Amino acid sequence: MNFSQIAYVAFTIILALVMAGIIAYYFNPKRKKKVEEPKYRMLQDDDKKEHHD
């Protein structure tokens, strides 16, 4: 293997590790409430608008 092939393999592995880290961070059970909060807030806003009309 020459340098460019090693560089491509290393870059691919680094990108895979970064992606795995992002996924692990985002789907961490400790963050679930913070991640889900905007969804429920949007639904609450829709419910308030329907009741006022």
Backbone torsions as a table, in degrees:
resi	resn	phi	psi	omega
1	MET	NA	134.8	177.0
2	ASN	-93.0	179.6	-173.8
3	PHE	-60.9	-41.9	-176.8
4	SER	-65.8	-36.1	177.5
5	GLN	-67.2	-41.9	177.8
6	ILE	-64.2	-40.2	179.8
7	ALA	-63.8	-42.2	178.4
8	TYR	-63.6	-43.2	179.3
9	VAL	-64.1	-45.3	179.9
10	ALA	-62.9	-43.7	179.6
11	PHE	-62.5	-41.8	178.7
12	THR	-63.8	-43.0	179.0
13	ILE	-64.9	-42.4	178.6
14	ILE	-62.2	-44.9	178.1
15	LEU	-61.9	-40.3	178.5
16	ALA	-63.7	-41.6	178.7
17	LEU	-66.3	-40.4	177.5
18	VAL	-63.5	-44.3	178.8
19	MET	-62.3	-43.3	178.3
20	ALA	-63.1	-38.7	177.6
21	GLY	-64.4	-42.5	178.2
22	ILE	-63.3	-44.2	179.7
23	ILE	-63.9	-44.9	179.6
24	ALA	-62.7	-40.2	179.2
25	TYR	-66.2	-45.6	-175.4
26	TYR	-68.4	-41.5	-176.0
27	PHE	-93.2	14.2	176.6
28	ASN	-61.9	129.7	-178.8
29	PRO	-57.5	-27.2	178.9
30	LYS	-67.5	-25.7	-178.2
31	ARG	-93.7	-2.2	-172.5
32	LYS	-57.2	-45.1	-178.7
33	LYS	-60.8	-44.1	-179.1
34	LYS	-66.6	-36.9	-178.9
35	VAL	-72.2	-38.7	-176.5
36	GLU	-81.9	-19.1	-174.6
37	GLU	-55.9	-47.6	-179.1
38	PRO	-60.3	-34.4	179.8
39	LYS	-62.6	-46.4	-179.2
40	TYR	-70.4	-32.8	177.8
41	ARG	-64.6	-40.5	177.5
42	MET	-63.4	-42.0	179.6
43	LEU	-65.3	-38.1	178.2
44	GLN	-65.2	-40.2	178.1
45	ASP	-61.7	-41.2	178.3
46	ASP	-64.6	-40.5	178.9
47	ASP	-63.8	-40.5	180.0
48	LYS	-64.6	-41.3	-179.2
49	LYS	-65.9	-38.7	-179.3
50	GLU	-67.5	-36.7	-177.8
51	HIS	-74.3	-27.2	-178.6
52	HIS	-79.8	-23.1	-176.5
53	ASP	-79.8	NA	NA
